[in-house]
Each structure stands twice: as C-alpha cells, then as structure tokens.
Amino acid sequence: MSDRSNHKEVQVILQKIYKGGTNYIASVSESLKTAKSGFEFARVAQELCRALSQGRDGCSDELIHESLTEMREIVQNAYTDAKAATEMFDSNRREFTEVRRSHTDKSL
C-alpha cells in the first residue's frame, strides 16, 4: 500500500491502519456468523411455536425433542462464534489504540 507521501513515519502508520482495517473486516465477518446463528435459532423457535400452537395434532414429542436439540446446537455454535468475534474486536481495539498512542505529531 502506498500513498503520496514518502515520509517514512507516515508510511508506517498507514501500514498499521491498513492491517488493522483488514483485521477489522475479519472481525465483522466473524460477527456476521453469530448473527446468522441467531437468525437460524429464531427460525427454529418460530417453527416450534407454530407447531405447539396447533395443539397435540400439530406437534409431536419427537418434533419438540428435535427442535430443542437443533436449538441447543445452534446456541453452542453461536456462543463459540460470539466469543471469537469478541476476542477479535478486542484485538482490533488494541491495534488501533497502539497506533494512536505511538503517533506523535511533531508539528505541535
């Protein structure tokens, strides 16, 4: 990545910001996986509620068990994904904070 400046310190800062931005995009992608899991959980829960509302004829014990098993798996995956996303966002915050703290404007 290059810019119009040949100033070495500016290039170093820009490179760190570029790397941080790339890592931030990865964090957002990981967060999106968690959101998709939440959407899938809601879909299964909605289907289960719809079946339950139909009474005994619309909802077997097997359907309830299968739905709860599926929801449990979704929650476990979402928890893992959310934990990873949180760690990635924390790392992003540290990276950007480091860039900000290490930069001193000598013109002031």
N, C-alpha and C positions, 0 to 999 in steps of 0.2 A: 504494500500500500504506500503510495507516495502522495505528497501534497505539493503545493507551490513553494513551500519553504525548504530551504536547505539547512535550516537551523537544527543541529543535532538534538537538542533537548526537546524541541517541538516534535521531531520525528519519533522520539522515544515515547513521549506522552500519547501521541496519536496511535502508535502501535499498541500501547496498553489499552487505550479506549476501544480500538478495533477488536482486540482479543476479548475484552470484557463484553462488548456488544455481541460478539459471536457466542460467547458463553451464555449471555442473557437469552438469546434466541433459543438455545438448547433448553434452558430452564422453562421458558414459556411452553415449549413443546412438551416437556415432561408434565407440566401443569395441565396441559390440554388432555393428556391421557387420564388424569384424575377426574377432570370434568366429564369426559366421556363415560367413565365408570359410574359417576353419579347419575348421569342421564340413563344409563342402562339399568341401574338399580331402581330408579323411579319407574321405568317402563315395566319391569317385572313386578314391582309392588302394585302398580296400577292394574295390571292384568289379574293379579291375585285378588285385589279388592273387588274388581268387576266380577270375578268368579264367585267370591264369597257373597256378594250382594244377590246372586241368583239362588241362594239357598242351597240345600243339600243336593239338588239335581244338577247344579252348575259347578259344584266344587267337591271333588273327591279328596279323601285324606292323602292320596298319592300326589295329587296336584299341589296341595298345601306343602307337603314334605319336599317335593321337587323345587317348588318356588323358593322356599326358605333355604334350601341347600344352595341354589343358584345365587340367591341374595348374599348369603354368607361368603361365597367365593368372590363375588364382586367386591364386597366390603374389604376382604383381605387384600385383594389386588389394589384397590383404591388407597388403602392405608399405606401400602408399600410405595406406591407411586407418589402419594402426597408427601411422605417422609423424604423421598429422594428429591422431589421438587423443592421442598423447604430447604434442604441442605444446599441445593444448587443456588437458590436465591440468596441464601446467607453468604455463600462464596462470592456471588456477584456483588453483593453489598460490600464485602471486604475488599474486593478488587478495585471497585470504583472509589471507595474511601481511601485506599492506599494511593491511587493516582492523584486524588485531590490533595492529600496530605503531603505527598512527595513533591508536588509542584509548588514552586515559589516564584512569584512574579518579581524579577529583579528590577523591573522598571518602577516599582513603587517606592 
